Amino acid sequence: MYMGYAQTLAWLERLIKEVDARPALAAGRVVPFVIPSFPVLPTAAQQLEGTPVVLGAQDCGWADGPWTGEVSPSMLAELGVGMVEIGHAERRKHFAEDDAAIALKVRAAVDHGVTPLLCVGETELAEPGAAAKTVFEQVAAAVSGDWAVAGRIVVAYEPVWAIGAAEPASADYVSEVVAGVRALLAEHGLAGLPIIYGGSAKPGLLPQLSGVSGLFLGRFAHDPANFGSVLDEALALTN
């Protein structure tokens, strides 16, 4: 909610130029995505048509029907949304979203063909093994133990203590936590599940990480040039 309607669309135009300047993205080895506010989605879908950028939404309801103020996954799918952020730390803290509500949203999104971007992370700096266990338990709760559903999500690992911080969590710490999460997921045949890192993520971080599928940028993407830099880093890693 940092940008208004017109400002968001202008920003998105600049972002698209960064993507268009990198034709290698068309190969699909690196998948850029953008998640603007709800009112922007219809116009954003038109702007992004023909580009490799996946359009996402910042939240969703868990069903059609009498849920005033919510936006259903079915409507998001109709608008061309391919991904929806669920369980962000702000939603959990300030809007009291618990595991049960998050699980309902994840299931509803999957049922309508929209990929859940499931936000998970420990609230305080912890030993990597303990943090990995916390993250794994959040994933398990979000899919209600249905590992077939888990295979259709993207995990956004965001240590809550690192969100908005001057610096992200250290590369070694993130890599160790993600390795631990993958080891636990491997018991359910999901060691290769996409896990991206957020939490003050910025250019220069991705090449330092091990076992991490990508980055989830926040304020550092307000400058589209930073987004472009991270795309370059991701493309270099695919080579």
C-alpha atoms as one frame of an Amber mdcrd trajectory, in Angstrom:
protein
   0.000   0.000   0.000   2.964   2.330  -0.506   1.715   3.486  -3.916  -1.564
   4.906  -5.176  -3.398   3.667  -8.256  -1.754   5.850 -10.920   1.657   5.578
  -9.262   1.433   1.784  -9.233   0.592   1.631 -12.928   3.477   3.959 -13.780
   5.808   1.819 -11.673   4.540  -1.302 -13.416   5.314   0.200 -16.826   8.910
   0.740 -15.703   9.033  -2.802 -14.357   7.838  -4.203 -17.685  10.650  -2.318
 -19.435  13.137  -4.080 -17.179  11.603  -7.413 -18.179  11.461  -6.568 -21.889
  15.151  -5.661 -21.774  15.900  -9.275 -20.835  14.578 -11.510 -23.641  16.154
 -14.557 -21.959  13.208 -14.491 -19.534  11.011 -15.842 -22.323  12.686 -19.238
 -21.857  10.880 -19.580 -18.528  13.877 -20.606 -16.412  13.382 -17.455 -14.351
   9.800 -16.459 -13.551   9.178 -12.845 -12.497   6.011 -11.979 -10.608   4.386
  -8.831  -9.277   1.744  -8.452  -6.562  -0.041  -5.067  -6.583  -3.079  -3.944
  -4.595  -6.524  -5.304  -5.497  -7.902  -2.258  -7.403  -4.931  -2.364  -9.783
  -5.351  -6.000 -10.835  -7.642  -5.649 -13.904  -5.498  -2.949 -15.509  -2.286
  -4.682 -14.474  -3.478  -7.855 -16.194  -3.863  -5.891 -19.422  -0.437  -4.298
 -19.037   1.239  -7.641 -18.408  -0.462  -9.490 -21.269   2.164 -10.991 -23.539
   4.947 -10.683 -20.965   6.436 -13.518 -18.870   5.419 -11.724 -15.655   2.964
 -13.598 -13.421   0.308 -11.390 -11.832  -0.346 -11.992  -8.145  -2.778 -10.731
  -5.508  -1.879  -9.775  -1.941  -4.567 -11.885  -0.261  -7.825 -13.728  -0.931
 -10.956 -14.926   0.791 -11.675 -18.613   1.195 -14.974 -18.895  -0.686 -17.592
 -17.174  -2.780 -20.630 -16.010  -0.867 -21.486 -13.787   2.117 -17.983 -12.588
   3.004 -18.285  -8.817   2.774 -15.034  -7.068   1.918 -13.236 -10.219   0.782
 -12.092 -11.128  -2.749 -12.619 -14.740  -3.757 -10.000 -16.869  -5.521 -12.544
 -17.529  -8.277 -12.699 -13.810  -9.069  -8.924 -13.538  -8.942  -8.646 -16.380
 -11.451 -11.201 -14.658 -13.666  -9.035 -11.507 -13.622  -5.969 -13.428 -14.786
  -4.259 -13.693 -11.420  -1.911 -16.674 -11.286  -0.562 -16.352  -7.752  -1.912
 -15.178  -4.412   0.028 -14.239  -1.296  -1.366 -15.990   1.769  -0.361 -15.778
   5.423   1.940 -12.763   5.299   3.330 -11.834   8.717   1.289  -8.616   8.699
  -1.911 -10.576   8.073  -1.061 -13.000  10.868  -0.144 -10.255  13.359  -2.489
  -7.357  12.623  -5.525  -9.216  11.241  -5.342 -12.246  13.542  -5.136 -14.772
  10.721  -4.510 -18.164  12.253  -3.490 -21.506  10.764  -7.117 -22.515  10.189
  -7.939 -19.399   8.134  -4.723 -19.711   6.154  -5.448 -23.371   5.387  -8.913
 -22.470   4.076  -7.411 -19.822   1.792  -4.694 -22.147   0.508  -7.219 -24.850
  -0.354  -9.563 -22.377  -2.046  -6.748 -20.893  -4.136  -5.540 -24.316  -5.260
  -9.101 -25.380  -6.116  -9.379 -22.388  -8.462  -6.007 -22.883 -10.119  -4.275
 -19.967  -8.381  -0.858 -20.764  -6.893  -0.603 -19.922  -3.189   2.522 -17.977
  -2.269   2.589 -19.134   1.335   4.417 -16.781   3.685   6.111 -18.480   6.621
   8.874 -17.635   9.058   9.978 -17.577  12.671   9.161 -14.482  14.709  12.546
 -14.255  16.458  16.102 -15.132  15.464  16.603 -18.791  16.311  19.011 -21.653
  15.757  18.612 -22.700  12.074  17.336 -26.181  12.927  14.665 -24.782  15.234
  13.682 -22.173  12.644  13.394 -24.883   9.975  11.096 -26.921  12.226   8.880
 -23.859  12.804   8.669 -23.152   9.068   7.909 -26.778   8.241   5.128 -26.860
  10.831   3.629 -23.704   9.310   3.647 -25.331   5.872   2.070 -28.504   7.239
  -0.657 -26.508   8.982  -1.361 -24.438   5.871  -2.066 -27.555   3.803  -3.798
 -29.393   6.664  -1.311 -32.215   6.243  -2.383 -32.786   2.614   0.994 -33.072
   0.877  -0.606 -33.232  -2.563  -1.778 -29.663  -1.942   1.677 -28.717  -0.670
   3.112 -29.731  -4.016   1.137 -26.900  -5.643   2.379 -24.005  -3.529   5.399
 -21.713  -3.520   6.880 -21.118  -0.078   7.971 -17.567   0.760  10.354 -17.829
   3.693  10.337 -14.490   5.500  11.839 -14.445   9.001   9.529 -11.975  10.728
  12.432 -10.386  12.578  14.109  -9.543   9.246  11.116  -7.875   7.571  11.780
  -4.163   7.253  15.238  -4.499   8.779  18.215  -2.590   7.403  19.786  -5.867
   6.290  18.363  -9.292   5.449  19.124 -12.374   7.463  22.633 -13.610   6.708
  23.039 -15.773   3.624  24.429 -18.637   5.696  21.479 -18.520   8.078  18.885
 -18.466   5.290  20.632 -21.274   3.433  20.803 -23.429   6.559  17.145 -22.882
   7.405  16.010 -23.659   3.864  18.187 -26.792   3.810  16.526 -27.905   7.031
  13.064 -27.241   5.626  13.903 -29.214   2.486  15.123 -32.148   4.568  11.790
 -32.230   6.405   9.822 -31.836   3.161  11.841 -34.679   1.629  10.075 -37.071
   3.995   6.934 -36.260   1.990   8.573 -36.299  -1.435   8.753 -32.505  -1.684
  12.444 -31.680  -1.329  12.263 -29.719  -4.587   9.379 -27.465  -3.572  10.043
 -23.842  -4.627  11.213 -21.843  -1.596  11.981 -18.160  -2.090  13.416 -15.740
   0.461  11.953 -12.409   1.545  12.735 -10.108   4.446  14.780  -7.076   3.354
  15.871  -9.006   0.252  17.789  -6.890  -2.255  20.293  -7.100  -5.131  23.454
  -9.008  -4.311  21.810 -11.514  -1.974  20.635 -14.250  -4.345  24.110 -15.345
  -5.533  25.120 -15.843  -1.887  22.274 -18.236  -1.124  22.280 -22.012  -1.449
  19.195 -24.100  -2.126  16.930 -21.051  -2.406  14.690 -20.819  -5.472  14.449
 -17.034  -5.716  13.731 -13.770  -3.926  10.557 -12.047  -2.753  11.353  -8.326
  -2.952   9.609  -5.654  -0.922  10.648  -2.031  -0.669  13.856  -2.584  -2.657
  11.720  -3.241  -5.745  10.184   0.237  -5.499  13.110   1.119  -7.764  12.551
  -1.079 -10.853  16.305  -1.040 -11.519  16.763  -3.190  -8.410  14.197  -5.633
  -9.789  16.194  -5.756 -13.015  19.421  -6.411 -11.119  17.890  -9.365  -9.327
  16.585 -10.721 -12.635  20.154 -10.560 -13.982  21.420 -12.439 -10.940  18.767
 -15.115 -11.353  19.449 -15.494 -15.073  23.183 -15.819 -14.380  22.500 -18.613
 -11.895  20.483 -20.561 -14.467  23.547 -20.652 -16.665
